[in-house]
Amino acid sequence: MANEICTLLNIEKPVLSAPMGGAAGPELVAAVCNAGGYGVIPLWGKPADQVSEGIDAVRALTDRNFAVNLNLAFPYEDQLRVCIDKQVHAVSLFWGMEPSAISDAKKGGLCVMVSVGNAAEAKAAQDAGADIIVAQGWEAGGHVWGQVATMALIPAVVDAVSIPVVAAGGIADGRGMAAALMLGASAVWVGTRFLASAEATIHEDYRRRVLNASEAQTEWYTDLYDVKWPQAPHRALANSTAQTWKEAGSAAPGHRPNEGEIIGQRPGGEDVVRYQSYTPLSGTEGDIEAMSLWSGQGVAMVRDIMPAAQIVEEIFTEAQALFNSAPARL
């Protein structure tokens, strides 16, 4: 399965870990890199000094390439400058199309990955100089940019561009990886499966719910968990907050039940309010079940906690075995 993207990223296994804010810290990212995959660390929204520290923390654990994820819906210029100054291998840009961010990163010597939700966005990103397209299907967990399902999105994007495409959304095992590669993708972007990695920094109650969820227990919302990040559609596990909201008529922000209610505290003591966009960390206190428990529809394939390196290997070897047995399946 070695291909152009393996050469571009200098990896052996075309498996990328998704930049899950609050879940993907330096340990997870480095473990994926050291296993032959490619890790992406979310450092957007942090002051420049913390971005620098985050990059250093990953580098202390691996000498392999990795990317820093930046959110274009928030100020990103200072964070991008740090990435250029410290010469990280790549930046992963998401939540918007900003040609100047792509060109600035390219001028700074970085590889650029851009997340898109349709083929037209992919073409625009390529025209702006992107090196890699991350095509995110609607099945994905966390914040979801587009509304096209992965199986339809990947071939449409692959046909629209001439640069490598990474498939994201609902991929949690080797079967999903094999399917994505057959659709024309060069690699896969895995998120929910890594929530059950030993290195993920999420609360144990959150992890337990992921391990026990079915494929039908995630829901897509346009603006349910909008506090601190408004107007950003997302997918999360169904919970008591969502159920009460739906029973009250699925009202718009400003008219929902129990808005502003404090339901917990971050590890540092800062309040978490109902409807807040927040990943419950280890050390978070309060009503964890009622918080935003991000998850993709591939969650039913997540049943065991294991080291991130083992997850990378398992996905890769299962996909390899499926390709090797392909003639017998026809």
Number of C-alpha atoms within 10 A of each C-alpha: 15 12 14 14 21 20 11 12 18 16 22 18 24 27 28 26 27 26 24 23 18 18 26 26 22 25 21 27 29 29 23 29 29 19 20 21 28 28 30 27 29 26 26 23 16 16 13 19 11 15 21 17 12 19 21 15 15 23 16 12 16 18 11 20 21 29 27 25 24 26 17 16 15 11 13 19 14 16 24 23 15 18 24 20 12 12 13 19 17 23 26 24 27 20 19 15 19 16 16 11 19 25 16 16 21 19 11 15 16 20 21 24 26 28 25 28 24 22 20 14 19 27 20 17 24 21 11 17 18 23 21 24 30 25 32 27 27 25 26 31 30 25 24 24 21 20 15 16 18 23 18 12 23 29 20 18 28 23 11 17 19 13 18 23 28 28 35 33 26 30 29 25 21 22 17 22 29 23 17 23 21 13 18 18 25 25 27 28 26 29 28 29 30 26 26 27 23 16 22 24 23 23 19 16 16 22 18 13 16 27 19 14 20 16 15 12 17 24 19 23 16 15 17 27 28 20 18 9 15 14 11 18 19 27 25 24 29 20 18 12 18 21 12 14 18 13 10 12 11 15 13 11 15 8 12 18 19 13 14 14 12 15 18 20 18 17 13 8 11 10 16 24 20 25 27 20 24 21 22 30 19 17 15 21 17 16 15 21 17 19 27 27 27 27 30 32 26 25 29 19 19 20 14 14 19 14 17 27 22 15 23 27 18 14 23 22 15 17 21 17 13 17 17 10 11 10 8 7 7 5
